[in-house]
Structure formats: C-alpha cells, structure tokens
C-alpha cells in the first residue's frame, strides 16, 4: 500500500486534511522515502522519521517522544502522549508547526547517525 492509497481509503471528509499533512511533511523532508509502516503513512530515512494517521476525531502525528518533548511548549493546545500529537479535526492544522517538527525529526536523526 502507498501513502496515496492509505489516504484514498479514509473517509472523504478527512482526506483533504491528510493530503495537507502529507504535503507539508513531503516538502519539509523531501529526501525521505515514503512508505507504510505500522499501518500508517511514514517518512523514512534509514529508520522511521515521522508517521501520521487518521483517527475518528483527529489526525495523529507520531514524531517520537523526543520531538514531543522538544516542542512541548508549542503543543500545549493539543493532546499529546509519549511520541504522539493529536490534531483535532475541528481545528485548523498548524501547518508551520508540522513542518518544523518533521524537519527537527529528520535533522535529529541525521545528527545521531554521524
């Protein structure tokens, strides 16, 4: 399954939001490979960098616990848990923040590999 197929399998009301999240991450980390991992759209570069997925009332972004901790002060209006951020479907997507988190994850991983 591809990310596009995953998105097309979701409810038509959530597809535009999922496409937006995908586009934001794709532009933020263009060198990452796109795949499905753990049943979720995933951006990968030697390991999983960031995932996203549709849920009933939100889109989940899964950048890992370190990223959630690093951006904690900017995530106060969202429900978070270890490694996960819930973006409610009834709120505007924080496009800039999603992009920054994706780049942070990519750069953080790169630094750890060298």
N, C-alpha and C positions, 0 to 999 in steps of 0.2 A: 504494500500500500504506500502511496505517496502522500505528502502533506496535502496536496490539492484534493486527492480522493478522500482523505480524512475530513477536510472541510466540507466537501460536497455531500458527505454522509450526515452532516449535522442539520439541525432544524434550520429552515430558511431564514428565520428571524435572527439567528446568531451568526450565520455565515459572513455577513459583511464585517462584523467585529473581528472574527477570526482571521479574515483576509487582511484586515488592517494590522492586527498584531503580527501576522506572518510577514507582511511587507516591511513593517518597522524593523523587525529583527533581521530580516534579509538585508536591508540597507545598512544596518548598524554593523553587521559582521558578514560581509559578502564572501569571505574566504571559507566560511563554514559549510560543511556538507549538510544537506537536508535529508532527514530520514525519519522513520517512525521507530521510537524506542519506548518500551514500557507502555505501548499502545497510544503514545502521544507524539504529536509533531515535535521534532527535536532538531536542534542545530548542533553539529558535531565537528570536532577538530581534534582527533586523537583520543577524544573522550566526549561524553555528553557535556555540552556547554550550558544550554538552556532549553527547557521544554515549555509547551503551552497546551492547554486543553479546554474543551467546553465542559461546563457543568450546568446544572439546571438554572441557577440564578447568577452565575458569574463565569468569567474566564479565569482559569488558574494559570499563573505564570510560575514556573519552577526553576529558579536560578541557583538553588542551593542555599544552605544555611549561612554561609559566609556572606553572600550577596544580600540576603535579607537583613543580616546584622549590619552590614556596611551602609545600607540605605534606610535603616530603621527610622531615623528622624524624618525622612521624607515619605514614609509609608504609614504614618500614624492614622490616616483616614481609611486605611484598608485593613481587612482582616488578614493576618499573617500567621504562619506556623513555621516550624523548622523547615526551611527551604521552599516555602510556598507563599504566594501572594494571591489573594482573591480580588479580582476587579469586577465589581457588581455590574450586571447588565443594565441597570437603571442609572448608571453614571457614565459620564464621558470618559473615554480611555485617556490615561495620562501618557500620551504618545512620546513626549520627550523623555519622561522617566523610564519608560520601557526601553527606549533606545539606549539610554545611559546604562541601565542595568545590563543589557546584552553586551555592550562594549566592555563594561567592567568585568563581566564574567570571562569574556574572550581574552582580555589582557591579563587578568589574574591567572588564568590557566597557562598562558604563554610564559609568564614570568616563572611559574612553578616548574615548567619543563626545562628551562635553560639552566 
